[in-house]
C-alpha cells in the first residue's frame, strides 16, 4: 500500500527507544522512495506538542480506521 503526506496512521509495534507504543496515532509528514520505501511520521501529545518524529517502514504502521 502507498501512503500519502498527512495520512493518519497507527503504530503496529512498540518502539521503546522513542517511548512509542503500538496503537499510538501519528501523521505522515514526508514520503521517501529511495533507497527504500519509508515514511517520516510525527507523533504528538494531547496538546499537539511533538513527542517523536522518525522514519518508519510501512510494516510498522497501518492507516487509521
CHARMM internal coordinates of N, CA and C (Angstrom, degrees):
IC EDIT
DIST 1 N 1 CA 1.4459
DIST 1 CA 1 C 1.5245
ANGL 1 N 1 CA 1 C 108.92
DIST 1 C 2 N 1.3028
ANGL 1 CA 1 C 2 N 116.46
DIHE 1 N 1 CA 1 C 2 N 141.98
DIST 2 N 2 CA 1.4487
ANGL 1 C 2 N 2 CA 121.60
DIHE 1 CA 1 C 2 N 2 CA 176.42
DIST 2 CA 2 C 1.5189
ANGL 2 N 2 CA 2 C 109.03
DIHE 1 C 2 N 2 CA 2 C -101.97
DIST 2 C 3 N 1.3135
ANGL 2 CA 2 C 3 N 115.71
DIHE 2 N 2 CA 2 C 3 N 135.85
DIST 3 N 3 CA 1.4571
ANGL 2 C 3 N 3 CA 121.95
DIHE 2 CA 2 C 3 N 3 CA 179.92
DIST 3 CA 3 C 1.5164
ANGL 3 N 3 CA 3 C 108.85
DIHE 2 C 3 N 3 CA 3 C -108.55
DIST 3 C 4 N 1.3288
ANGL 3 CA 3 C 4 N 116.19
DIHE 3 N 3 CA 3 C 4 N 161.58
DIST 4 N 4 CA 1.4644
ANGL 3 C 4 N 4 CA 122.26
DIHE 3 CA 3 C 4 N 4 CA -178.74
DIST 4 CA 4 C 1.5192
ANGL 4 N 4 CA 4 C 110.87
DIHE 3 C 4 N 4 CA 4 C -124.00
DIST 4 C 5 N 1.3281
ANGL 4 CA 4 C 5 N 115.08
DIHE 4 N 4 CA 4 C 5 N 160.67
DIST 5 N 5 CA 1.4678
ANGL 4 C 5 N 5 CA 120.16
DIHE 4 CA 4 C 5 N 5 CA 174.87
DIST 5 CA 5 C 1.5218
ANGL 5 N 5 CA 5 C 109.09
DIHE 4 C 5 N 5 CA 5 C -56.65
DIST 5 C 6 N 1.3165
ANGL 5 CA 5 C 6 N 115.41
DIHE 5 N 5 CA 5 C 6 N 139.01
DIST 6 N 6 CA 1.4663
ANGL 5 C 6 N 6 CA 126.46
DIHE 5 CA 5 C 6 N 6 CA -179.91
DIST 6 CA 6 C 1.5209
ANGL 6 N 6 CA 6 C 114.58
DIHE 5 C 6 N 6 CA 6 C 77.93
DIST 6 C 7 N 1.3362
ANGL 6 CA 6 C 7 N 118.45
DIHE 6 N 6 CA 6 C 7 N 1.08
DIST 7 N 7 CA 1.4621
ANGL 6 C 7 N 7 CA 119.23
DIHE 6 CA 6 C 7 N 7 CA 171.72
DIST 7 CA 7 C 1.5264
ANGL 7 N 7 CA 7 C 107.87
DIHE 6 C 7 N 7 CA 7 C -62.87
DIST 7 C 8 N 1.3270
ANGL 7 CA 7 C 8 N 116.17
DIHE 7 N 7 CA 7 C 8 N 138.38
DIST 8 N 8 CA 1.4635
ANGL 7 C 8 N 8 CA 121.20
DIHE 7 CA 7 C 8 N 8 CA 174.55
DIST 8 CA 8 C 1.5185
ANGL 8 N 8 CA 8 C 107.40
DIHE 7 C 8 N 8 CA 8 C -91.60
DIST 8 C 9 N 1.3359
ANGL 8 CA 8 C 9 N 115.46
DIHE 8 N 8 CA 8 C 9 N 127.67
DIST 9 N 9 CA 1.4538
ANGL 8 C 9 N 9 CA 121.15
DIHE 8 CA 8 C 9 N 9 CA -176.02
DIST 9 CA 9 C 1.5248
ANGL 9 N 9 CA 9 C 110.66
DIHE 8 C 9 N 9 CA 9 C -125.81
DIST 9 C 10 N 1.3349
ANGL 9 CA 9 C 10 N 115.46
DIHE 9 N 9 CA 9 C 10 N 164.10
DIST 10 N 10 CA 1.4604
ANGL 9 C 10 N 10 CA 122.66
DIHE 9 CA 9 C 10 N 10 CA 179.98
DIST 10 CA 10 C 1.5241
ANGL 10 N 10 CA 10 C 108.00
DIHE 9 C 10 N 10 CA 10 C -124.59
DIST 10 C 11 N 1.3239
ANGL 10 CA 10 C 11 N 115.79
DIHE 10 N 10 CA 10 C 11 N 130.96
DIST 11 N 11 CA 1.4693
ANGL 10 C 11 N 11 CA 119.87
DIHE 10 CA 10 C 11 N 11 CA 177.04
DIST 11 CA 11 C 1.5194
ANGL 11 N 11 CA 11 C 110.75
DIHE 10 C 11 N 11 CA 11 C -62.93
DIST 11 C 12 N 1.3155
ANGL 11 CA 11 C 12 N 116.79
DIHE 11 N 11 CA 11 C 12 N 141.03
DIST 12 N 12 CA 1.4626
ANGL 11 C 12 N 12 CA 121.06
DIHE 11 CA 11 C 12 N 12 CA 176.96
DIST 12 CA 12 C 1.5226
ANGL 12 N 12 CA 12 C 111.65
DIHE 11 C 12 N 12 CA 12 C -105.56
DIST 12 C 13 N 1.3375
ANGL 12 CA 12 C 13 N 116.30
DIHE 12 N 12 CA 12 C 13 N -2.75
DIST 13 N 13 CA 1.4666
ANGL 12 C 13 N 13 CA 120.54
DIHE 12 CA 12 C 13 N 13 CA 178.98
DIST 13 CA 13 C 1.5254
ANGL 13 N 13 CA 13 C 109.53
DIHE 12 C 13 N 13 CA 13 C -149.04
DIST 13 C 14 N 1.3156
ANGL 13 CA 13 C 14 N 115.88
DIHE 13 N 13 CA 13 C 14 N 154.46
DIST 14 N 14 CA 1.4605
ANGL 13 C 14 N 14 CA 121.16
DIHE 13 CA 13 C 14 N 14 CA 176.34
DIST 14 CA 14 C 1.5237
ANGL 14 N 14 CA 14 C 110.09
DIHE 13 C 14 N 14 CA 14 C -70.12
DIST 14 C 15 N 1.3410
ANGL 14 CA 14 C 15 N 115.57
DIHE 14 N 14 CA 14 C 15 N 146.95
DIST 15 N 15 CA 1.4667
ANGL 14 C 15 N 15 CA 122.41
DIHE 14 CA 14 C 15 N 15 CA 171.19
DIST 15 CA 15 C 1.5288
ANGL 15 N 15 CA 15 C 105.49
DIHE 14 C 15 N 15 CA 15 C -128.69
DIST 15 C 16 N 1.3308
ANGL 15 CA 15 C 16 N 116.33
DIHE 15 N 15 CA 15 C 16 N 81.42
DIST 16 N 16 CA 1.4694
ANGL 15 C 16 N 16 CA 121.70
DIHE 15 CA 15 C 16 N 16 CA -172.72
DIST 16 CA 16 C 1.5235
ANGL 16 N 16 CA 16 C 114.74
DIHE 15 C 16 N 16 CA 16 C -57.51
DIST 16 C 17 N 1.3155
ANGL 16 CA 16 C 17 N 118.38
DIHE 16 N 16 CA 16 C 17 N -37.70
DIST 17 N 17 CA 1.4720
ANGL 16 C 17 N 17 CA 120.07
DIHE 16 CA 16 C 17 N 17 CA -177.31
DIST 17 CA 17 C 1.5257
ANGL 17 N 17 CA 17 C 112.24
DIHE 16 C 17 N 17 CA 17 C -63.53
DIST 17 C 18 N 1.3425
ANGL 17 CA 17 C 18 N 117.16
DIHE 17 N 17 CA 17 C 18 N -18.75
DIST 18 N 18 CA 1.4619
ANGL 17 C 18 N 18 CA 122.10
DIHE 17 CA 17 C 18 N 18 CA 178.45
DIST 18 CA 18 C 1.5310
ANGL 18 N 18 CA 18 C 111.97
DIHE 17 C 18 N 18 CA 18 C -107.15
DIST 18 C 19 N 1.3400
ANGL 18 CA 18 C 19 N 116.41
DIHE 18 N 18 CA 18 C 19 N -1.17
DIST 19 N 19 CA 1.4624
ANGL 18 C 19 N 19 CA 120.01
DIHE 18 CA 18 C 19 N 19 CA -178.19
DIST 19 CA 19 C 1.5187
ANGL 19 N 19 CA 19 C 113.20
DIHE 18 C 19 N 19 CA 19 C 73.18
DIST 19 C 20 N 1.3212
ANGL 19 CA 19 C 20 N 117.04
DIHE 19 N 19 CA 19 C 20 N 24.89
DIST 20 N 20 CA 1.4676
ANGL 19 C 20 N 20 CA 122.01
DIHE 19 CA 19 C 20 N 20 CA -178.12
DIST 20 CA 20 C 1.5186
ANGL 20 N 20 CA 20 C 110.13
DIHE 19 C 20 N 20 CA 20 C -105.24
DIST 20 C 21 N 1.3349
ANGL 20 CA 20 C 21 N 114.92
DIHE 20 N 20 CA 20 C 21 N 143.09
DIST 21 N 21 CA 1.4639
ANGL 20 C 21 N 21 CA 120.94
DIHE 20 CA 20 C 21 N 21 CA -179.81
DIST 21 CA 21 C 1.5257
ANGL 21 N 21 CA 21 C 110.31
DIHE 20 C 21 N 21 CA 21 C -122.36
DIST 21 C 22 N 1.3164
ANGL 21 CA 21 C 22 N 115.18
DIHE 21 N 21 CA 21 C 22 N 150.79
DIST 22 N 22 CA 1.4621
ANGL 21 C 22 N 22 CA 120.28
DIHE 21 CA 21 C 22 N 22 CA 175.94
DIST 22 CA 22 C 1.5210
ANGL 22 N 22 CA 22 C 108.58
DIHE 21 C 22 N 22 CA 22 C -52.78
DIST 22 C 23 N 1.3281
ANGL 22 CA 22 C 23 N 116.21
DIHE 22 N 22 CA 22 C 23 N 138.17
DIST 23 N 23 CA 1.4589
ANGL 22 C 23 N 23 CA 121.67
DIHE 22 CA 22 C 23 N 23 CA -179.82
DIST 23 CA 23 C 1.5223
ANGL 23 N 23 CA 23 C 113.55
DIHE 22 C 23 N 23 CA 23 C 100.36
DIST 23 C 24 N 1.3414
ANGL 23 CA 23 C 24 N 117.12
DIHE 23 N 23 CA 23 C 24 N -15.39
DIST 24 N 24 CA 1.4704
ANGL 23 C 24 N 24 CA 119.46
DIHE 23 CA 23 C 24 N 24 CA 178.51
DIST 24 CA 24 C 1.5257
ANGL 24 N 24 CA 24 C 109.86
DIHE 23 C 24 N 24 CA 24 C -71.80
DIST 24 C 25 N 1.3297
ANGL 24 CA 24 C 25 N 115.48
DIHE 24 N 24 CA 24 C 25 N 144.82
DIST 25 N 25 CA 1.4570
ANGL 24 C 25 N 25 CA 121.52
DIHE 24 CA 24 C 25 N 25 CA -180.00
DIST 25 CA 25 C 1.5193
ANGL 25 N 25 CA 25 C 110.88
DIHE 24 C 25 N 25 CA 25 C -96.71
DIST 25 C 26 N 1.3162
ANGL 25 CA 25 C 26 N 114.99
DIHE 25 N 25 CA 25 C 26 N 145.86
DIST 26 N 26 CA 1.4528
ANGL 25 C 26 N 26 CA 121.97
DIHE 25 CA 25 C 26 N 26 CA 175.75
DIST 26 CA 26 C 1.5127
ANGL 26 N 26 CA 26 C 109.16
DIHE 25 C 26 N 26 CA 26 C -146.17
DIST 26 C 27 N 1.3320
ANGL 26 CA 26 C 27 N 115.71
DIHE 26 N 26 CA 26 C 27 N 173.70
DIST 27 N 27 CA 1.4622
ANGL 26 C 27 N 27 CA 121.05
DIHE 26 CA 26 C 27 N 27 CA 178.97
DIST 27 CA 27 C 1.5265
ANGL 27 N 27 CA 27 C 109.00
DIHE 26 C 27 N 27 CA 27 C -123.22
DIST 27 C 28 N 1.3220
ANGL 27 CA 27 C 28 N 115.75
DIHE 27 N 27 CA 27 C 28 N 136.35
DIST 28 N 28 CA 1.4560
ANGL 27 C 28 N 28 CA 120.78
DIHE 27 CA 27 C 28 N 28 CA 176.57
DIST 28 CA 28 C 1.5272
ANGL 28 N 28 CA 28 C 108.29
DIHE 27 C 28 N 28 CA 28 C -72.27
DIST 28 C 29 N 1.3336
ANGL 28 CA 28 C 29 N 116.08
DIHE 28 N 28 CA 28 C 29 N 127.91
DIST 29 N 29 CA 1.4639
ANGL 28 C 29 N 29 CA 119.89
DIHE 28 CA 28 C 29 N 29 CA 179.98
DIST 29 CA 29 C 1.5265
ANGL 29 N 29 CA 29 C 112.69
DIHE 28 C 29 N 29 CA 29 C -117.32
DIST 29 C 30 N 1.3185
ANGL 29 CA 29 C 30 N 117.29
DIHE 29 N 29 CA 29 C 30 N -7.72
DIST 30 N 30 CA 1.4692
ANGL 29 C 30 N 30 CA 121.15
DIHE 29 CA 29 C 30 N 30 CA 176.20
DIST 30 CA 30 C 1.5238
ANGL 30 N 30 CA 30 C 108.84
DIHE 29 C 30 N 30 CA 30 C -158.45
DIST 30 C 31 N 1.3206
ANGL 30 CA 30 C 31 N 115.85
DIHE 30 N 30 CA 30 C 31 N 146.51
DIST 31 N 31 CA 1.4625
ANGL 30 C 31 N 31 CA 122.50
DIHE 30 CA 30 C 31 N 31 CA 179.11
DIST 31 CA 31 C 1.5234
ANGL 31 N 31 CA 31 C 108.16
DIHE 30 C 31 N 31 CA 31 C -119.02
DIST 31 C 32 N 1.3391
ANGL 31 CA 31 C 32 N 116.43
DIHE 31 N 31 CA 31 C 32 N 129.81
DIST 32 N 32 CA 1.4617
ANGL 31 C 32 N 32 CA 122.48
DIHE 31 CA 31 C 32 N 32 CA 178.82
DIST 32 CA 32 C 1.5262
ANGL 32 N 32 CA 32 C 109.31
DIHE 31 C 32 N 32 CA 32 C -114.93
DIST 32 C 33 N 1.3267
ANGL 32 CA 32 C 33 N 115.99
DIHE 32 N 32 CA 32 C 33 N 140.96
DIST 33 N 33 CA 1.4670
ANGL 32 C 33 N 33 CA 118.90
DIHE 32 CA 32 C 33 N 33 CA 178.07
DIST 33 CA 33 C 1.5278
ANGL 33 N 33 CA 33 C 112.09
DIHE 32 C 33 N 33 CA 33 C -120.02
DIST 33 C 34 N 1.3331
ANGL 33 CA 33 C 34 N 117.56
DIHE 33 N 33 CA 33 C 34 N -19.41
DIST 34 N 34 CA 1.4585
ANGL 33 C 34 N 34 CA 120.41
DIHE 33 CA 33 C 34 N 34 CA -179.59
DIST 34 CA 34 C 1.5124
ANGL 34 N 34 CA 34 C 110.35
DIHE 33 C 34 N 34 CA 34 C -127.73
DIST 34 C 35 N 1.2841
ANGL 34 CA 34 C 35 N 122.30
DIHE 34 N 34 CA 34 C 35 N 139.95
DIST 35 N 35 CA 1.4583
ANGL 34 C 35 N 35 CA 126.32
DIHE 34 CA 34 C 35 N 35 CA 2.23
DIST 35 CA 35 C 1.5287
ANGL 35 N 35 CA 35 C 113.15
DIHE 34 C 35 N 35 CA 35 C -76.88
DIST 35 C 36 N 1.3397
ANGL 35 CA 35 C 36 N 117.36
DIHE 35 N 35 CA 35 C 36 N -17.20
DIST 36 N 36 CA 1.4624
ANGL 35 C 36 N 36 CA 121.38
DIHE 35 CA 35 C 36 N 36 CA 176.02
DIST 36 CA 36 C 1.5248
ANGL 36 N 36 CA 36 C 108.50
DIHE 35 C 36 N 36 CA 36 C -140.19
DIST 36 C 37 N 1.3294
ANGL 36 CA 36 C 37 N 115.84
DIHE 36 N 36 CA 36 C 37 N 163.76
DIST 37 N 37 CA 1.4587
ANGL 36 C 37 N 37 CA 120.95
DIHE 36 CA 36 C 37 N 37 CA 176.93
DIST 37 CA 37 C 1.5289
ANGL 37 N 37 CA 37 C 109.49
DIHE 36 C 37 N 37 CA 37 C -63.86
DIST 37 C 38 N 1.3064
ANGL 37 CA 37 C 38 N 116.44
DIHE 37 N 37 CA 37 C 38 N 131.40
DIST 38 N 38 CA 1.4631
ANGL 37 C 38 N 38 CA 121.29
DIHE 37 CA 37 C 38 N 38 CA 178.16
DIST 38 CA 38 C 1.5129
ANGL 38 N 38 CA 38 C 110.26
DIHE 37 C 38 N 38 CA 38 C -158.89
DIST 38 C 39 N 1.3220
ANGL 38 CA 38 C 39 N 115.51
DIHE 38 N 38 CA 38 C 39 N 164.28
DIST 39 N 39 CA 1.4634
ANGL 38 C 39 N 39 CA 120.98
DIHE 38 CA 38 C 39 N 39 CA -175.70
DIST 39 CA 39 C 1.5174
ANGL 39 N 39 CA 39 C 110.13
DIHE 38 C 39 N 39 CA 39 C -141.10
DIST 39 C 40 N 1.3264
ANGL 39 CA 39 C 40 N 117.05
DIHE 39 N 39 CA 39 C 40 N 131.01
DIST 40 N 40 CA 1.4571
ANGL 39 C 40 N 40 CA 122.20
DIHE 39 CA 39 C 40 N 40 CA 173.68
DIST 40 CA 40 C 1.5294
ANGL 40 N 40 CA 40 C 106.01
DIHE 39 C 40 N 40 CA 40 C -84.51
DIST 40 C 41 N 1.3226
ANGL 40 CA 40 C 41 N 115.74
DIHE 40 N 40 CA 40 C 41 N 123.35
DIST 41 N 41 CA 1.4626
ANGL 40 C 41 N 41 CA 120.63
DIHE 40 CA 40 C 41 N 41 CA -175.94
DIST 41 CA 41 C 1.5249
ANGL 41 N 41 CA 41 C 108.98
DIHE 40 C 41 N 41 CA 41 C -122.66
DIST 41 C 42 N 1.3230
ANGL 41 CA 41 C 42 N 116.10
DIHE 41 N 41 CA 41 C 42 N 134.43
DIST 42 N 42 CA 1.4610
ANGL 41 C 42 N 42 CA 122.48
DIHE 41 CA 41 C 42 N 42 CA 178.43
DIST 42 CA 42 C 1.5254
ANGL 42 N 42 CA 42 C 109.21
DIHE 41 C 42 N 42 CA 42 C -107.04
DIST 42 C 43 N 1.3278
ANGL 42 CA 42 C 43 N 114.84
DIHE 42 N 42 CA 42 C 43 N 132.48
DIST 43 N 43 CA 1.4606
ANGL 42 C 43 N 43 CA 122.25
DIHE 42 CA 42 C 43 N 43 CA 177.32
DIST 43 CA 43 C 1.5192
ANGL 43 N 43 CA 43 C 108.11
DIHE 42 C 43 N 43 CA 43 C -114.53
DIST 43 C 44 N 1.3291
ANGL 43 CA 43 C 44 N 117.10
DIHE 43 N 43 CA 43 C 44 N 133.07
DIST 44 N 44 CA 1.4603
ANGL 43 C 44 N 44 CA 121.99
DIHE 43 CA 43 C 44 N 44 CA -176.63
DIST 44 CA 44 C 1.5253
ANGL 44 N 44 CA 44 C 110.65
DIHE 43 C 44 N 44 CA 44 C -123.01
DIST 44 C 45 N 1.3448
ANGL 44 CA 44 C 45 N 115.23
DIHE 44 N 44 CA 44 C 45 N 159.11
DIST 45 N 45 CA 1.4640
ANGL 44 C 45 N 45 CA 120.15
DIHE 44 CA 44 C 45 N 45 CA 175.67
DIST 45 CA 45 C 1.5289
ANGL 45 N 45 CA 45 C 109.23
DIHE 44 C 45 N 45 CA 45 C -87.09
DIST 45 C 46 N 1.3178
ANGL 45 CA 45 C 46 N 117.45
DIHE 45 N 45 CA 45 C 46 N -175.79
DIST 46 N 46 CA 1.4639
ANGL 45 C 46 N 46 CA 122.71
DIHE 45 CA 45 C 46 N 46 CA -176.36
DIST 46 CA 46 C 1.5264
ANGL 46 N 46 CA 46 C 112.93
DIHE 45 C 46 N 46 CA 46 C -62.65
DIST 46 C 47 N 1.3434
ANGL 46 CA 46 C 47 N 117.07
DIHE 46 N 46 CA 46 C 47 N -23.49
DIST 47 N 47 CA 1.4671
ANGL 46 C 47 N 47 CA 121.11
DIHE 46 CA 46 C 47 N 47 CA 179.21
DIST 47 CA 47 C 1.5246
ANGL 47 N 47 CA 47 C 112.59
DIHE 46 C 47 N 47 CA 47 C -92.94
DIST 47 C 48 N 1.3312
ANGL 47 CA 47 C 48 N 117.40
DIHE 47 N 47 CA 47 C 48 N 2.39
DIST 48 N 48 CA 1.4512
ANGL 47 C 48 N 48 CA 121.40
DIHE 47 CA 47 C 48 N 48 CA 178.15
DIST 48 CA 48 C 1.5138
ANGL 48 N 48 CA 48 C 114.67
DIHE 47 C 48 N 48 CA 48 C 87.76
DIST 48 C 49 N 1.3357
ANGL 48 CA 48 C 49 N 117.82
DIHE 48 N 48 CA 48 C 49 N 7.48
DIST 49 N 49 CA 1.4659
ANGL 48 C 49 N 49 CA 121.02
DIHE 48 CA 48 C 49 N 49 CA 177.85
DIST 49 CA 49 C 1.5267
ANGL 49 N 49 CA 49 C 109.73
DIHE 48 C 49 N 49 CA 49 C -82.53
DIST 49 C 50 N 1.3165
ANGL 49 CA 49 C 50 N 116.52
DIHE 49 N 49 CA 49 C 50 N 137.57
DIST 50 N 50 CA 1.4588
ANGL 49 C 50 N 50 CA 121.44
DIHE 49 CA 49 C 50 N 50 CA 178.91
DIST 50 CA 50 C 1.5209
ANGL 50 N 50 CA 50 C 109.96
DIHE 49 C 50 N 50 CA 50 C -66.13
DIST 50 C 51 N 1.3387
ANGL 50 CA 50 C 51 N 116.17
DIHE 50 N 50 CA 50 C 51 N 127.62
DIST 51 N 51 CA 1.4608
ANGL 50 C 51 N 51 CA 121.29
DIHE 50 CA 50 C 51 N 51 CA 176.21
DIST 51 CA 51 C 1.5266
ANGL 51 N 51 CA 51 C 111.13
DIHE 50 C 51 N 51 CA 51 C -106.48
DIST 51 C 52 N 1.3380
ANGL 51 CA 51 C 52 N 116.69
DIHE 51 N 51 CA 51 C 52 N -22.45
DIST 52 N 52 CA 1.4642
ANGL 51 C 52 N 52 CA 121.17
DIHE 51 CA 51 C 52 N 52 CA 176.83
DIST 52 CA 52 C 1.5228
ANGL 52 N 52 CA 52 C 108.45
DIHE 51 C 52 N 52 CA 52 C -162.95
DIST 52 C 53 N 1.3252
ANGL 52 CA 52 C 53 N 114.28
DIHE 52 N 52 CA 52 C 53 N 146.57
DIST 53 N 53 CA 1.4598
ANGL 52 C 53 N 53 CA 121.63
DIHE 52 CA 52 C 53 N 53 CA 174.41
DIST 53 CA 53 C 1.5139
ANGL 53 N 53 CA 53 C 106.10
DIHE 52 C 53 N 53 CA 53 C -143.83
DIST 53 C 54 N 1.3257
ANGL 53 CA 53 C 54 N 116.65
DIHE 53 N 53 CA 53 C 54 N 120.27
DIST 54 N 54 CA 1.4474
ANGL 53 C 54 N 54 CA 119.58
DIHE 53 CA 53 C 54 N 54 CA -176.12
DIST 54 CA 54 C 1.5166
ANGL 54 N 54 CA 54 C 111.79
DIHE 53 C 54 N 54 CA 54 C -155.24
DIST 54 C 55 N 1.3286
ANGL 54 CA 54 C 55 N 114.87
DIHE 54 N 54 CA 54 C 55 N 160.00
DIST 55 N 55 CA 1.4613
ANGL 54 C 55 N 55 CA 121.00
DIHE 54 CA 54 C 55 N 55 CA 177.13
DIST 55 CA 55 C 1.5266
ANGL 55 N 55 CA 55 C 108.80
DIHE 54 C 55 N 55 CA 55 C -84.42
DIST 55 C 56 N 1.3227
ANGL 55 CA 55 C 56 N 114.99
DIHE 55 N 55 CA 55 C 56 N 132.62
DIST 56 N 56 CA 1.4655
ANGL 55 C 56 N 56 CA 121.25
DIHE 55 CA 55 C 56 N 56 CA -179.58
DIST 56 CA 56 C 1.5141
ANGL 56 N 56 CA 56 C 110.20
DIHE 55 C 56 N 56 CA 56 C -126.72
DIST 56 C 57 N 1.3148
ANGL 56 CA 56 C 57 N 115.71
DIHE 56 N 56 CA 56 C 57 N 152.42
DIST 57 N 57 CA 1.4609
ANGL 56 C 57 N 57 CA 120.54
DIHE 56 CA 56 C 57 N 57 CA 172.24
DIST 57 CA 57 C 1.5284
ANGL 57 N 57 CA 57 C 107.68
DIHE 56 C 57 N 57 CA 57 C -87.11
DIST 57 C 58 N 1.3240
ANGL 57 CA 57 C 58 N 117.39
DIHE 57 N 57 CA 57 C 58 N 156.48
DIST 58 N 58 CA 1.4644
ANGL 57 C 58 N 58 CA 119.89
DIHE 57 CA 57 C 58 N 58 CA -175.10
DIST 58 CA 58 C 1.5307
ANGL 58 N 58 CA 58 C 114.34
DIHE 57 C 58 N 58 CA 58 C -64.91
DIST 58 C 59 N 1.3281
ANGL 58 CA 58 C 59 N 118.66
DIHE 58 N 58 CA 58 C 59 N -13.47
DIST 59 N 59 CA 1.4645
ANGL 58 C 59 N 59 CA 119.64
DIHE 58 CA 58 C 59 N 59 CA 177.72
DIST 59 CA 59 C 1.5316
ANGL 59 N 59 CA 59 C 112.06
DIHE 58 C 59 N 59 CA 59 C -83.69
DIST 59 C 60 N 1.3342
ANGL 59 CA 59 C 60 N 117.38
DIHE 59 N 59 CA 59 C 60 N -0.62
DIST 60 N 60 CA 1.4616
ANGL 59 C 60 N 60 CA 120.75
DIHE 59 CA 59 C 60 N 60 CA -179.32
DIST 60 CA 60 C 1.5254
ANGL 60 N 60 CA 60 C 113.63
DIHE 59 C 60 N 60 CA 60 C -98.03
DIST 60 C 61 N 1.3379
ANGL 60 CA 60 C 61 N 117.60
DIHE 60 N 60 CA 60 C 61 N -3.87
DIST 61 N 61 CA 1.4646
ANGL 60 C 61 N 61 CA 120.56
DIHE 60 CA 60 C 61 N 61 CA -178.94
DIST 61 CA 61 C 1.5216
ANGL 61 N 61 CA 61 C 110.10
DIHE 60 C 61 N 61 CA 61 C -153.15
DIST 61 C 62 N 1.3247
ANGL 61 CA 61 C 62 N 114.51
DIHE 61 N 61 CA 61 C 62 N 171.10
DIST 62 N 62 CA 1.4678
ANGL 61 C 62 N 62 CA 121.25
DIHE 61 CA 61 C 62 N 62 CA 175.19
DIST 62 CA 62 C 1.5168
ANGL 62 N 62 CA 62 C 107.75
DIHE 61 C 62 N 62 CA 62 C -144.03
DIST 62 C 63 N 1.3308
ANGL 62 CA 62 C 63 N 116.32
DIHE 62 N 62 CA 62 C 63 N 162.50
DIST 63 N 63 CA 1.4599
ANGL 62 C 63 N 63 CA 120.18
DIHE 62 CA 62 C 63 N 63 CA 177.21
DIST 63 CA 63 C 1.5142
ANGL 63 N 63 CA 63 C 110.34
DIHE 62 C 63 N 63 CA 63 C -62.33
DIST 63 C 64 N 1.3304
ANGL 63 CA 63 C 64 N 115.69
DIHE 63 N 63 CA 63 C 64 N 143.88
DIST 64 N 64 CA 1.4574
ANGL 63 C 64 N 64 CA 120.03
DIHE 63 CA 63 C 64 N 64 CA 175.32
DIST 64 CA 64 C 1.5239
ANGL 64 N 64 CA 64 C 107.72
DIHE 63 C 64 N 64 CA 64 C -67.85
DIST 64 C 65 N 1.3186
ANGL 64 CA 64 C 65 N 114.67
DIHE 64 N 64 CA 64 C 65 N 138.79
DIST 65 N 65 CA 1.4780
ANGL 64 C 65 N 65 CA 118.73
DIHE 64 CA 64 C 65 N 65 CA -178.95
DIST 65 CA 65 C 1.4960
ANGL 65 N 65 CA 65 C 111.56
DIHE 64 C 65 N 65 CA 65 C -94.33
END
COOR INIT
IC SEED 1 N 1 CA 1 C
IC BUILD
